[in-house]
């Protein structure tokens, strides 16, 4: 029996599985031509001049062969590189995807090779590898754009040269990422002007060979920007938060490397800064541009990286120079039309300095003066002027006040300018403004605190127009000076506005009380006047609140008046009362309606200092709701001295007792007292105290709980077990496990099991738990062992798995099934790996069925698995799925996965007709592994085929392998029967006989081939051949 | 601390013999806005025995009438006679607030209409359940807080995640120190927003029964489009602040509440960055955004539309990710660790139940207006930073004033369209 190692199982079933579902294409693809407008954009974007003059005419091989994913941006890249070369004279370009370019003779024509989004290049022919290495050793350059790091799967040396390996792109082509310029002064980075930037492109995660010790990093993701955070995607494997984008290096054996991962999106090749970066990088690799390529980590002092600033996308090219163009576009804007120009101009207003804003203001005012602008355009100009406007904008805005519609925006803009000239313009504009606008002008002046408007507003407050009068009333309050309030107080306002006047006075008085201490007496007088019972109760409450906050003399009597008048909102003020005022209130509490008293008590709870006497007195109240409220408040705010009273109340019946018990659970500072009482307690009080200390999580009470768990009284035992389970820490684990052996009833068993589960999950050290549980298993009766097995299985560690394997080895059939059931319910990767192996190594059909079902359930359940990982799990299960029910289930689940893996495999799962003979090529089979990456070059990967014999008979099985100079060992399994084979070194002509296979007609058969041994792979195996033997024996069951 | 075990027992005082309150003791509720969110509240509340819905106000008479019929039908089925009339409907919420029989109001209207009804309801002495985000601007929020404090009414803001058990569990772990020292707080909010519309948009007629002028209310004039009004108003700065303000009252509010900064404002918004739509004929709020809110006590909350939705809190004792229905701990022990009952704990109950309990008990609801104001202020400040091109914006949380940011100052408030007045 062997188990899968923990890490192996994790990677098998975790998130990391394989690059599935990619579009694969062989080389030789014809790309559609690049559209003319894109070509034009590239021409415009390319620089006129190269950073270095070429030492001699340079010829660049742009290689774009794809043996994996095909990037649609490749033709754009080719054209852009051609344009860069033509426009600057830095190099000429030959583009090719033909491996035939990699001969010494061909390469000699070139000064450099640029891998443009090549994918999956294998360089299988050793001669091509040598040609490229020699080319570099002769001092030439290689370059990579975008997918150039996604090549050479079987050629580590080339991956090392490129400087890293693609490991997924957690940042998609639709995302906009912040890019940090690591080395701002590097000649290759001059295009970025010493600033980080934002760009919309796919960004790779680079791993393997990449290291700042080996290369000079030019650009990387600016991880200080939360937008770049992909930690939640589960795709991040780097632990150092370093995601390089571009680098250079000099190779020890000669040759230079430049790489930049930007270039997934077509638009990248139309972006001036990026084209300049490419050009400089290429010139470095060609040897024309001299750049220090000392690895980043070895620099001293370290360059100060330039992080990205405000988000802006390079491609958008919105610059202040473009203002006039955008404004021309904007001039015809109306509602419902494209807001592109508005977005661009808004972008400019945000991202320019004061000089830029001044320029924008001038241009906007000029536009506003022109006839024919739509309302929508004027509205938008007013909005921009809010941000960029100065004194210059005041007159043009004021001129709009006579128009009732656009005037709204003009008032808004004048208000927000917050300039004295704007206030003056509003004040002067009031009389001539469109009548509709007057309330809004009045309101604005009020909020601007324009004291000069007070006389005008005092008249308006009594005006005919309700809207204007209301605005004036509110404005006088908002101005909030003794003068404005005096004027408001005198104003004869319409009856409908009396309440508004009251609130405005209150507002003004509150401002005075808060901001101008010298006028507090005035404010208090206003508050006093507002406490008149003729005012609406909320206003009276607000006025009394003003008095209480101002600590005015008349505050408490005014408050008590409110209470006497049973004003319900008065309760809200109880927490503002002084101790003396509270004592005056207490007498009134007892006469209140219980529902009202409850509200007062709850607010008094918040008074400082806590008025404990009130609550102690109310504890004996007649009304249970009042009593319960007091108990609850004491429970939260009381202290140890309240313990006896609450304990005695808890002995009563009904809701009062429940409330008292709940109060004991919350009362601060009583843990020591509770323990003392618990030691001496008996009967119901002991039960209550056990529950209380458990609820309070008073860990020091654990010994008392444990003692109770061993009591003779059944109720005490049960309460003790429950309390012990809640209070246990990891040091108490053994004691908790010991409870299991002593249980005397089903309830106790349930409680003890719960205690074990809680204690086990609370323990941090999994190995300590395993030791304790293994020890406990030796002394615990079988009927209560199940929870211990669960505890073990839930550890999800190699040590716990080893312990379970030991148990499996020592148990009888029924005991093994118990363990398999527990593993099935556990649902962690370790348990799943064990179930998988148990399904293969099962001793009985029942074991197999249970283990297989448990494993498949895990795959279906575990939420962290993506469908590709699930598919891999199902494919690994299939060859061991024996009963039709199992195979059907696997196929059914695979059908639902709908990813590259599953779609491909489902086709191959269709059995192939086996007539006289059939060749089963490795490459046509279904690869699988118990975990990790699986392909024919990885040890542990097996392969299987499905066949359907057309005739019953005995079939000869032979194995073939490609010549690599040595024999290899495999094993072939059919219908549970395994045959080891060794295939000789070269079997092209003389295959190795595997054996003979009797097969029934029409049955589906899975033929499984696995490499034997930890290092063997399927890499050299070619095919199995089945041939029906001429003399057919009688069919027999496999 | 709003937590209370007393709340468990209190409602009894309003219960009649048979367990449901006598009609005269029910809380008479008026509903202002019964569309998307408000409609959901009404549908849930007709089954609440402590509440009697007596009035509905909606600028869309069709919606209002439909919900009135729904309420009356639901109540009729419970009447001995099988019929019920008695739900008032209006297009003008002021008529509803003028009714003395209404004890409390539910407000679920577009954000630009949050301040006025809430302030007027408070001044009329009505208890309030109002939807988040609290306000359209910080000055509005200040006036709203004042109105509630002054008039002494109970006010619950609809950040209902505070009543969600997964969020309360995290609150309890953090506030009782079970996550250890807090190292990092991250909040992921949705980005994007806005249905697909394209320029040019054809003119549209205001539907019959829809009082569009009232819908606009204090907002600037703009022509009617369906794509402007129901639900989609939230992507337009005149009425809302985008996904950021829509969600600030949930995950950010909870993160601030869990880490103990919900009653204070930040001292700075840092690292502010946003991407605005470039070619949309209506919608103009940020589609992607990120910033950090730094508090005087050292707490820093990172907010981003690029993070996984929800809250991640890293402490010295472990990490937790919480979202609606999602509670993931870095260690199983955090899943089971018991919270001491004398610590900061909650009685799990729904957001509405908490509100109704507080109306009865006089206690402060779990999402008090003061804290809702602090939460949404952070979104307003971040939007101010985005809209003025600042990566950093300093804020005096005590005086509630911007520091050294005259341009942001100019976008700080919004003037109301005549004749509406913010009764400061």
Interface residues (C-beta under 8 A of the other chain):
Chain A: X175 X176 X178 X224 X225 X226 X227 X228 X229 X230 X232 X233 X309 X310 X311 X313 X316 X335 X336 X337 X338 X339 X340 X342 X343 X344 X346 X347 X349 X350 X351 X352 X379 X386 X387 X405 X408 X409 X411 X412 X415 X416 X417 X418 X436 X437 X438 X439 X440 X443 X444 X447 X467 X468 X470 X471 X474 X477 X478 X499 X500 X503 X504 X506 X507 X510 X536 X537 X538 X539 X541 X542 X545 X569 X570 X571 X572 X573 X594 X595 X598 X599 X600 X602 X603 X624 X625 X628 X629 X631 X632 X633 X635 X636 X655 X658 X659 X662 X663 X665 X666 X667 X668 X695 X696 X697 X698 X726 X757 X758 X761 X762 X763 X764 X794
Chain B: X1 X4 X5 X6 X7 X8 X9 X10 X12 X13 X14 X122 X123 X124 X125 X146 X149 X150 X151 X152 X153 X186 X188 X199 X200 X201 X202 X203 X220 X221 X222 X223 X225 X271 X273 X274 X275 X276 X277 X278 X279 X280 X281 X282 X284 X288 X290 X292 X302 X303 X304 X305 X306 X307 X308 X312 X331 X332 X333 X335 X336 X337 X338 X339 X340 X341 X342 X345 X360 X361 X362 X363 X386 X387 X388 X389 X391 X407 X409 X410 X411 X412 X413 X414 X415 X416 X417 X418 X419 X421 X422 X423 X424
